[in-house]
Amino acid sequence: MKNIRKLLSLCLVIIMLTNTIAFGEININENIKGALLGDLETGEVLYEYNINEQLAMASVTKIMTYLVMMDAVSKGDISLDDDVVISGHAAATEGSNFGILSGETVKLSLLVKGMLIVSGNDCATAIAEHVGKTEDNFVIMMNSKASELGLLSASFVNPHGLPIDDNETGQNHMSVSDIYKLVRHILLTYPQMLEVTKQPQLVVPERNYSKTATNPILGIVEGADGLKTGYTDKAGLCLVSTMPVKGNGQDYRLVAILMGSATAEERLEKTKLLLEYGKNNFTMEKLADTSQYMDSVYITNSKLGKVDIFPAQDYSKLVNKEDIVRTKITYNQEVKAPLSKGDKIGTISILVNDEEVGQVDATVNENIEKANIFVRILRFFSSLFE
């Protein structure tokens, strides 16, 4: 019995050590074309592999299609409640489809669901024609939006991602880092996209339609609520995923990008590893809080004497749970009263593992009056006897 207990204890220790290694460090680079894990709000990259190469992006394209459409909705040019008359060109779009028919009328909001949930190429074309009047004009709008956002690797030839031909010029392209920028922009600007992409299936009773979402991560990783799949021979299997994380500090949202996987199983498993790595190893910490003083400094000629110092703005960062975080305040060479609320008197450096990762101004959060002559004389004589 004693030997059995020892054996069980040893097994438990091995399991604990194995789990620590698995979550403490990952490497998913084999047999894929690129990968990235990052924080939505701060843009911090937690894991990266080959993020700057221009890659074929397949149906990940539809994220940009949604963005251009939503910009038009935001401007009031169109409405999600619009009735869209389906053209023969849209209905005949090849590849994955929702099954719209030439001449029928479909709500724009339903076309969005068909495009994002079941990756309907036909829906993407119909949306492009409704927004841009022609598909070609919409593609110009897509490339213009990419330039506006500084997505230098982006190149679009259609609104859905199905290759025109096998040549490089027949594909939609973007680097992993630019896909990340695009996703951050769209989720911070139009977070309602997640209300669509979180749906595990698309059910439309009036069309006698029911189909499971193409996104394999939904329901597999708890909380995952988007975002878009993609597949072509050139691009391989792609998945852009996202999920919110509730931590001990502030809540945050992870964005994971996996491009060019060889198999669906590998795409799913490596995406799970990315999201779980982010969830289990990082926490969002507010390292500077405007409501909390960070130091008290003695200003010799001030009425108060000792003055509390506050950061000029909040500073939050996703940090590894094993990181050592500290702050260092460097004061201006000469700090004298009077001071007005908000005046800068130094710099607060944020250090993670002794490396500076950010700075905020050190300020006073109230008006600091100058001490009168009697107070200063008293302080002078008091200092002589200290």
Secondary structure, 3 states (H helix, E strand, C coil): CHHHHHHHHHHHHHHHHHHHHHHHCCCCCCCCCEEEEEECCCCCEEEEECCCCCEECHHHHHHHHHHHHHHHHHHCCCCCCCEEECCHHHHCCCCCCCCCCCCCEEEHHHHHHHHHCCCCHHHHHHHHHHHHCCHHHHHHHHHHHHHHCCCCCCECCCCCCCCCCCCHHHCCEECHHHHHHHHHHHHHHCCCHHHHHCCCEEEEHHHCEEEECCCCCCCCCCCCCEEEEEEECCCEEEEEEEEEECCCCECEEEEEEEEEECCHHHHHHHHHHHHHHHHHHEEEEEEECCCCCCEEEECCCECCCEEEEEECCCEEEEEECCCCEEEEEEECCCCCCCECCCCEEEEEEEEECCEEEEEEEEECCCCECECCHHHHHHHHHHHHCC
